[in-house]
Amino acid sequence: MTQDIASLRVLVTAGCSGIGRAIADTFADAGARIHVCDISDEAIAACRTKRPDYGVSRADVSKEEDVERLFKEALEHLGGLDVLVNNAGIAGPTAPIEEVSYDEWRRTIEVGLDSLYLCTKQAVPHLKASNSASIVNISSTAGLFGYPLRTPYASAKWAVIGLTKSLAMELGPDGVRVNAICPGAVDGPRMDRVIAADAEARGLDPAIVRRESENQVSLRTFVKAEDIANMALFLCSSAGSKVSGQALAVDGHTENLAKQDD
């Protein structure tokens, strides 16, 4: 599956840490050329040190001027574009809807949805010129089932799926595949912060909230960033050449049950 990845030119947003970094590294290890962006100076510095072969830009992809500069730098480094991975997103507030400020709502939507529009708009002319073009949008199981106390985040992730299916129809005649990956709970520091915020909002011990989350997964385990990266690799390979317009959960099977305490 990795043989045809070696020729790909790949741009990953928020690609210096977490899921984005795992995706970038997985494609790079299969031979692809990589450009990433991020807003964390610390993550950018670490990425430049560990992966000097990557093109790296500092960009807030919710801002049009940053996205325009990002694509100028990425295209200079890559010489074209075959794959866009829209990975950027933020957790947003954990609170009842009546306590969510408009600024919190807007920021979550700007990063989790508006950035996809801005990046895709820039990418499409270049993807149409590719012989193996794909867009991979990172949604969430929250975009399949909803997420109480996380309404801005869930709303953005539902919208990502709508955008994905619409773009698959729009771009399919040009040979561009468009899919969404819906991660479940991904083990790591970000999930730890989400659990802590949920526990605080509900007045519970974080260990209880973590156990609830695990009990809602049929495999009773969180997934890893590498699991998401491997799905992205498949979707952009010749093995996934007939897969488009799909929202694919990588989550150990979320059962969408009421929270459990044991």
Residue, then its C-alpha position, 0 to 999 in steps of 0.5 A: m500500500t505504501q509504494d504509491i504514497a512515495s510520490l505524494r505531496v502532502l500538506v497537514t494542518a496542525g501537523c507539528s503535534g498530536i494526530g497531525r504529527a502522527i499523520a505527517d510522520t506516517f506519510a513521510d515514513a512511506g516516502a511522501r513529501i510533507h509540509v505542516c503548519d502549526i501555531s505553537d512555537e514550541a511544537i514548530a521548533a520540535c518538528r523542525t529539529k526532529r524532521p528537518d525534511y519537512g516544510v514548516s509554516r507558522a499559520d493560524v488556519s482560521k485566518e485567511e491571510d495566514v492560509e494564503r501565506l501557508f499555501k505559498e510556502a507549501l507549494e514552494h516546498l512541495g512543488g504541487l499538492d496531492v493530499l490536503v489533511n484538514n486536521a486543525g481543530i480545538a476542543g472548545p469550552t466544556a459547559p452548558i449551552e447557556e454558559v458558552s460565550y459567543d466568543e468561545w462558540r465563534r472561535t471553536i467554529e472558526v478553527g474547526l470548520d472555517s479553516l477547512y473552507l479556507c484551506t480547501k479553497q486554496a488547495v482545490p486548483h492544485l488538487k485538480a492538477s494531480n493524478s492522485a488527489s485526496i482531501v482528508n478531513i478530521s471530524s470526530t465521533a462527536g460529529l456522529f452522535g453529538y456531545p453534551l456540554r461540548t456543543p460548539y465542538a460537536s457542531a463543528k464536527w457535524a458540519v465537517i461531515g456535511l462539507t466532506k460529502s458535499l465536496a465529494m460530489e463536487l470534486g469527484p468528476d475531477g478525480v479528487r477523493v474527499n473523506a472524513i475520519c471520525p476519531g473516538a477518544v484518542d489517548g494522549p495529553r489532549m484527551d486528558r485535558v478533555i476528561a479533566a474539563d468534563a470532570e470539573a463541569r460535572g463535579l466528578d473525579p477524572a478517573i470516573v469520567r475516563r472509565e465512562s468513556e472507555n465503557q462506551v467503546s466496544l473494545r473498551t480502549f482508547v485509540k492511538a494517533e497512529d490508528i488515525a494516521n493509518m486510516a488516512l494513509f489507506l484513504c490516500s493510497s491506491a487501495g482506497s482509490k474508490v473510497s470517497g464521501q465517507a465518514l469513517a469512524v476509527d474509535g473501537h466502536t462507540e456504542n452511543l449509550a448513556k454514560q456508565d459508572d462501572 
